[in-house]
Amino acid sequence: MHADHLLKGRLKTRHLVLVIAIDEQGSLLRAAEHLHVSQPVLTRSLRELESLLGVELFERGPRGMSATRHGQAFLEHARTVVAELRQAGRHMTELSAGTAGTVTIGTHLAGANVLLPQAIAALKAERPRVTVVVREATPDLLAASLLAGDLDFVLGRMVPAEGTRLRQHALYQEPIRLVTRAGHPACGLADPTLEDLLAHPWVVPVEQTALRHELEDALWRKGLSLPENRVECTSILTLRALLLETDMVAALPQLVAQQDGQLTILPTALEMVGQRVGVTVPTQRTLSLTAKFALDHLHAAAAGVQKTIDSAA
């Protein structure tokens, strides 16, 4: 197939949407239900696309349909095109509505309790008609949603981005600290060690987070490991309740504990890579005007947040 063959009108947007749905749903039946079309219609459209491309995009297996090597390559381009079309639609809406628009932000713990509320408040004061949608999930799910065009950008702890489809901008530096409730037995120790703290139960991040792996590495360097008596949790509300109601210990971004009068930051050293908080955006997608306004306010608020962290050091 010649490279320009797809530009001659036979490739339709529905073809891109259907391959993404099949890949995400894992079967033609579930994809058809998701797209609210009949399975024969979906099957016919898939055959049209495979005939146009001259390759097989999916293969059937015991666990459903999975993308072939060609399918994986085409899916990457399909997701980029669909995400860009969604962004174009939002952009047109913003231009038509003047100062109105929507920005959808993904976040996970870091930056969510101080920086993001400050930036949103400043954005809403300047542009009251802007709608801000905040979605919280684990970093792996946020990255997938970002590439799919469901998010404008992600705010959180920066980790090395895989490939070249995402780029990152640092906002401020925030250390990870060990935290308990005020009045925890460890607070009565002059200089509690990691060994002292590991005698208590812990609440730790789930395995899909970089913080979990860094925490395990920090303990491993001391010849230690996570306690068997632990809870794995991503919800800050559940995590905070566990800290306040039990003798659990947690490793948290400094600001999460610093802004909570019922939590105590322990003096125990935790040799971990300093936490850089920043935003992650798609490399090949133009940000909407509203998303750019939101980013401007995040950058403005970050300077004040860094001063707050430095003053507590």
C-alpha positions in Angstrom: 0.0 0.0 0.0 1.3 3.4 -0.9 1.8 5.8 2.0 -0.7 8.4 0.6 -3.4 5.7 -0.1 -5.1 6.5 3.3 -5.7 10.1 2.3 -7.9 9.3 -0.7 -11.1 9.1 1.2 -11.7 5.5 2.0 -10.4 5.7 5.5 -13.1 7.0 7.8 -13.0 8.3 11.4 -15.3 5.4 12.4 -12.5 3.0 11.4 -10.1 4.6 13.9 -12.8 4.6 16.6 -13.6 0.9 16.1 -10.1 -0.4 16.2 -9.5 1.5 19.5 -12.8 0.1 20.9 -11.9 -3.5 19.9 -8.4 -3.2 21.5 -9.8 -1.7 24.7 -12.8 -4.1 25.0 -11.0 -7.2 23.9 -13.8 -8.6 21.7 -16.1 -7.6 18.8 -19.2 -8.2 20.9 -18.1 -6.0 23.7 -16.8 -3.3 21.3 -20.1 -3.3 19.4 -22.0 -2.9 22.7 -19.6 -0.1 23.7 -20.2 1.7 20.4 -23.9 1.0 20.3 -23.8 -0.8 16.9 -24.5 -4.3 15.9 -21.7 -6.9 15.8 -22.2 -7.5 12.0 -21.7 -3.8 11.3 -18.5 -3.7 13.3 -17.2 -6.9 11.7 -17.9 -5.5 8.2 -16.1 -2.2 9.1 -13.1 -4.1 10.5 -12.9 -6.1 7.3 -13.1 -2.9 5.2 -10.2 -1.4 7.2 -8.0 -4.5 7.0 -8.7 -4.7 3.2 -7.7 -1.1 2.8 -4.5 -1.6 4.8 -3.7 -5.0 3.3 -2.9 -6.4 6.7 -4.6 -8.2 9.6 -5.0 -6.0 12.6 -6.4 -8.4 15.2 -6.1 -12.1 16.0 -8.5 -14.2 18.0 -7.2 -16.1 21.0 -8.6 -17.9 24.1 -8.8 -14.6 26.0 -10.4 -12.6 23.1 -9.0 -10.5 20.4 -5.5 -9.0 20.6 -3.7 -6.7 18.2 -1.2 -8.0 15.8 2.2 -6.3 15.2 0.6 -4.3 12.4 -2.5 -3.6 14.6 -0.4 -2.3 17.5 1.4 0.1 15.1 -1.9 1.3 13.6 -3.5 1.7 17.0 -0.8 4.1 18.1 -1.6 6.4 15.1 -5.3 5.9 15.5 -5.3 7.1 19.1 -3.2 10.1 18.2 -5.6 11.1 15.4 -8.8 10.6 17.5 -7.3 12.5 20.4 -6.4 15.4 18.1 -9.9 15.5 16.6 -11.4 15.6 20.1 -9.1 18.5 20.9 -10.1 20.3 17.7 -13.8 20.0 18.7 -13.0 21.5 22.1 -11.0 24.2 20.5 -13.8 25.2 18.2 -16.2 25.3 21.1 -13.9 27.6 23.1 -13.6 30.0 20.1 -17.3 30.1 19.7 -18.1 30.5 23.4 -15.5 33.2 24.0 -14.2 32.8 27.5 -15.9 29.5 28.1 -14.3 26.1 27.8 -13.4 22.9 29.7 -10.1 21.7 30.9 -9.8 18.1 32.2 -6.9 17.4 34.6 -5.6 14.1 35.8 -3.9 13.9 39.1 -2.6 11.5 41.7 -1.8 12.7 45.3 1.2 15.0 44.6 0.1 18.5 43.9 -3.6 17.7 44.4 -4.0 19.1 47.9 -2.4 22.5 47.6 -1.1 23.5 44.1 -4.1 22.3 42.1 -6.8 24.0 44.2 -4.8 27.3 44.2 -4.5 27.2 40.4 -8.1 26.3 39.9 -9.3 29.1 42.2 -7.2 31.6 40.3 -8.4 30.3 36.9 -12.1 30.5 38.0 -11.6 34.0 39.4 -10.3 35.1 36.0 -12.6 33.0 33.8 -15.7 32.0 35.7 -17.3 30.3 32.8 -14.5 27.7 32.4 -15.4 24.2 33.6 -12.6 22.3 35.3 -12.9 18.5 35.5 -10.4 16.7 37.9 -10.0 13.0 37.6 -7.9 10.9 40.0 -6.3 7.6 39.1 -3.1 5.7 39.3 -0.3 7.0 37.1 -0.5 4.2 34.6 -4.2 4.8 34.0 -3.7 8.6 33.8 -1.0 8.2 31.1 -3.4 6.0 29.1 -6.2 8.5 29.4 -3.9 11.3 28.4 -2.8 9.6 25.3 -6.4 8.7 24.4 -7.4 12.4 24.6 -9.6 12.1 27.7 -7.3 14.4 29.7 -5.6 17.7 28.7 -2.7 17.1 31.0 -1.6 15.2 34.2 -0.4 16.9 37.4 1.6 14.8 39.7 4.9 13.2 40.7 7.2 13.2 37.7 8.6 9.8 36.6 10.6 9.0 33.4 8.2 9.0 30.5 8.3 6.0 28.2 9.0 6.7 24.5 8.5 10.1 22.9 4.7 10.5 23.1 4.7 12.4 26.4 6.8 15.4 27.6 7.1 16.7 31.1 7.5 20.2 32.8 8.8 20.4 36.4 6.9 22.8 38.7 8.6 22.4 42.1 10.5 20.0 44.3 8.8 18.2 47.2 10.4 15.6 49.5 8.8 12.5 50.7 8.4 12.3 54.5 7.3 9.6 56.9 4.0 10.5 58.6 1.8 9.4 61.4 -1.1 10.8 63.4 -0.3 13.2 66.2 0.2 11.2 69.4 1.4 8.1 67.6 3.7 6.0 69.9 6.7 6.8 67.5 6.2 10.5 68.3 7.4 9.8 71.9 10.8 8.6 70.7 13.6 11.1 70.5 14.9 9.7 67.2 12.8 6.9 65.8 14.6 4.6 63.4 13.2 2.9 60.4 13.4 -0.4 62.4 11.2 1.3 65.1 8.6 2.4 62.6 8.5 -1.0 60.8 7.3 -2.5 64.1 4.0 -0.7 63.3 1.6 -1.3 60.4 2.0 0.8 57.3 -0.2 2.1 54.6 1.7 2.2 51.3 1.0 3.1 47.6 -0.1 0.4 45.2 2.5 -1.3 43.0 1.5 0.7 39.9 3.1 3.9 41.5 6.7 5.0 41.3 6.5 6.0 45.0 5.9 2.4 46.0 9.0 1.2 44.1 11.2 4.0 45.5 10.0 3.3 49.0 10.9 -0.4 48.6 14.3 0.6 47.2 15.0 2.9 50.1 14.2 0.2 52.6 16.2 -2.4 50.7 19.3 -0.2 50.8 19.0 -0.4 54.6 18.5 -4.2 54.5 14.8 -3.8 55.3 11.5 -4.5 53.5 7.9 -3.4 53.8 6.1 -4.8 56.8 3.7 -7.7 56.1 1.2 -5.8 58.2 0.2 -3.2 55.7 -2.6 -1.7 53.6 -2.1 -0.8 50.0 -4.1 2.3 49.1 -4.3 5.1 46.5 -7.2 7.1 48.0 -6.0 10.1 50.1 -9.3 10.1 52.0 -9.0 6.5 53.0 -5.3 6.8 53.7 -5.8 9.8 56.0 -8.6 8.1 57.9 -6.3 5.1 58.5 -3.5 7.2 59.8 -5.8 9.1 62.2 -7.6 6.0 63.5 -4.7 3.6 63.8 -1.0 3.4 64.5 -0.1 3.2 60.8 2.9 4.9 59.2 2.9 6.3 55.7 5.3 7.9 53.2 3.7 11.0 51.8 4.6 14.2 49.9 5.6 16.8 52.5 2.8 19.2 51.7 0.1 16.5 52.3 1.2 16.2 55.9 2.3 19.8 56.4 -1.1 21.2 55.6 -2.9 18.8 58.0 -2.8 19.7 61.7 -3.8 16.2 62.7 -0.8 14.6 61.1 2.9 14.6 62.3 6.0 14.5 60.1 8.6 12.2 61.7 12.3 13.2 61.8 13.3 9.7 60.5 15.4 10.1 57.3 14.1 8.4 54.2 16.8 8.3 51.5 14.7 8.6 48.4 15.0 10.5 45.2 13.5 14.0 45.8 10.0 14.3 44.5 9.6 16.6 41.4 6.0 17.6 40.9 5.1 18.7 37.4 2.8 18.3 34.4 2.8 15.7 31.7 1.4 16.6 28.3 1.1 14.7 24.9 4.0 15.5 22.6 1.9 15.5 19.4 -1.2 17.3 20.5 -1.9 21.0 20.7 -3.2 22.1 24.0 -6.6 23.9 24.0 -6.7 27.6 25.0 -8.4 26.7 28.3 -5.7 24.1 29.1 -3.0 26.7 28.4 -4.7 29.1 30.8 -4.8 26.4 33.5 -1.1 25.6 33.0 -0.3 29.3 33.3 -2.0 29.4 36.7 -0.2 26.2 37.8 3.2 27.7 37.0 2.2 30.9 38.9 1.0 29.0 42.0 4.1 26.7 42.0 6.5 29.4 43.0 4.5 30.1 46.2 4.2 26.4 46.9 8.0 26.0 46.6 8.5 28.8 49.2 6.1 27.0 51.6 8.1 23.8 51.3 11.5 25.5 51.7 10.3 27.5 54.7 9.5 24.2 56.5 12.9 22.6 55.7 
